[in-house]
Amino acid sequence: MNDRTGCPRLSFVLLHVWVLGVCGVVVGAFIVQFAGSELPCPLCMLQRMAMLLAAMGPMFIIRRNSVAEADPTADFSTGFGISILASVVGLAISGRQTLLHILPGDPGYGGAVLGLHLYTWAFIVFISVLLVSGITLAAGPVMAIGRRSDRMGGWSRITAWVFGLVIAANAVSVFFESGTEWFLPDNPTSYELIQEFLEFLERRSGDPVPSAQNTN
């Protein structure tokens, strides 16, 4: 029976908001990628992965909340520890990309959203995650959730499904952009998997097939 109210309940809700918020940021990056025809560079992809890993922390807490053998205190620390580590890595990556384009006159990589490039927004997101994680851990006794139920609720399941779909979409995007190569190009201009498929058709038919770049 769940008799917890107040901040623990609010904390549980905020965990869902956290996961869905990160998913929204990554989906926004997808919109820029496909609607704006801006292919993400390797650093951009790493920032997306770091964001999703940072959201893995609260998702871990949500999932463990319905496990009978779970230790709420340990799970709380583990979840936010994952978020902090992922955010530190993401902060280093986004900071590195920001410094690459910090000189006056440098147009930056890709277009700007609300006046800032996506890697600058990523830098802000990672700082926000670190601040929220630190504040939540400092207020642990107040924000600790405890065990709420024997199974995941409807909103928790929806959040988990959305999170999983975004992870899968990101993996597919990386695969299409890298093709069968081990590394992404520094400045990608086409989806390598599509280009490789077109080249395969060209070899099979003997007729030249338009490249992915020429069809845009």
N, C-alpha and C positions, 0 to 999 in steps of 0.2 A: 504494500500500500504506500502510495506517495503522499507524504504529509509535508513536503517542502514547499515553501512559498517565498515570495520576495525576491531577493537577489539571486539565489540559486536558480529559480525558475527563469528569471531574466537572463542569467548567464547561459542557460541551456538554449534559450531562444536566440541569443546573440551568436552562439556557435553556428547555428543554421544560417543566420544572416551573413556571417563571416564566409562560410563555404560558398554560398550562393553569390555573394559579392565578388569573390575571386573568380568564380565561373563567369560572372557578367563581364569582368575586365578582360578575360581571355576571349570571350565571345566578341567583345568589342574589337579586339585585335584581329579576330577572324573577319569581321566586317570591313575593317580597313584593308586587310589582305585581299579579299575577294572583290568587294565593291570598288575599292580604290586601286586595284591591280598593283599592290605593293607587296612583293614577296619578302618575307622576313629573312634576315641574315642569320648566321649561326648564333651570334650573341642574342638576337631577339628570341630565337627558339629556346635558348638556355634560360632566358628570363621567364618565358612562359612556363617552362618546366619547374623552375624554382617557385613560381607563384602557386602552381598546383601542388607542389610538395609542401609549401607553407599551409595550404588549405587541408592537407592530409592530417595535420595535427588535430584541429577541431573535429574533423570527420572521424578520426580515431576515437576521440572522447565520446562522440555521439554513439558510435557503434558499440563501444565497450560499456556504455551506460545500461544496456539491456542484457549484459552477460552476468549470470548469477555469481560466477567465481571472480568477478572483476574487483580490483582494489581502486575505488574512486580517487583516492589521493594520489596513488602512483600513476594512474591513467591520466589524471589532470596534469601532472608534472611531465609525463612522457609526451603528451599531445602538444603542450606548449613548447617543450624542448625541441620537438621536431620543427615547429613553426619558426622558432628563433634561429635554429641552425640553417634552415632553408632560406630565411630572410637575409641572414648574413651573407650567404653565398650569392643570393640574388642581388643584394646591395652592391657587392663587389663587381658583379657582371655589369649591372646597369650603370654603376659609377664609372667603370672602365669605358663603356661605350659613350657615356656623356663626355668624358675627358677627351675622347678621340675627336670630338666635334666642338670643342669648347672655344677654339680660337675665333676671333672676330672675322666675319666674312665667310665662315664655314656654313654651308646651307644645312648640314646635318644629313642624317640618313632617313629617307622617307619623308612623308608629309607631316605636318603638325596638326594636333587635335587640341582645340581651345588654346592655341598659342604655344603648346609644348609638344615635343616629339614623344613618341611612345616610350622610349627608353628613359626619358625624364619622368614621365608618369609612373613608370615601373619603379624608379628610384623612390618616388614619394610613397608608393604603395608599400614597398618593403620597409621603409622607415615607420610607416603607420602600423604595420604588423608587429614590428619590434616594440613600439611603444605600447600597443594594446596588450601584447603578451607580457611585457614587464609589469604593467599596471595590474593585470589580472592575477599574475603570480604573487605580486606583493600583497594583494587583497585576497589571497587564497582562502582563508577561513570564511570570508564573507561570500566569495564567488563560487566556492566549491559546490559541485552539483549533487554528488551522491548518486545512489542508484534509484532510478525513477520508475522503471517498469521491467517486466520480464521479456518484452519484445519491443522492437523498434516501432514507433508510432507512424502514422501516415505521412506527416511532414518530414520525418527523419528518412523514411524510405524514398520519398520524392527527392529530397536533397541528395541522398546517396546515388540515385539514378542519374540526376542531372550532372553530378560530379563525375560519375563514371563515363557518361556520354561525352563530356568535354575532354576528359583525358584521352578517350578513344579517338575523338576528332582531331586532337592535337597530334597523336601518333600517326594517324592517316595523313595529315598534312605534311609532317616531316618525311614520311615515306614517299609521297608524291613529289616532294621538292628535291629529295636526295636521289631517288631512283635506286639503282643497285650499287651506288657508290657508298663508301664508308663515311665520307665527310661531305658536308654541305659546301657549296661554293661561297666565297667571301661576299660576292655581290651577285646573288642569283637573279637571273633574268627570265627563266622559264622553269616549268615543272619537268625535272629530269626524267621522271617515270613516263610521262606522256611523250616526251621527246624520244626516249629509248623505244617506246612502243611504235611510234611513227617510223623510226629508222628500221625497226624489225619488219614492219609492213613493206617498207621500201625494198628491203633486201629480198623479201619473199616474192613481191610482184615484179620487181625489176624496173618499176616506174617511180620517178621522184615524187615524194609526198611532201606537202607544205609543212614547214616546221611550226612548232607551237608559237614561236615569236611572230611568224608571218601571218598567223591567223588572228592575232589580236588586233 
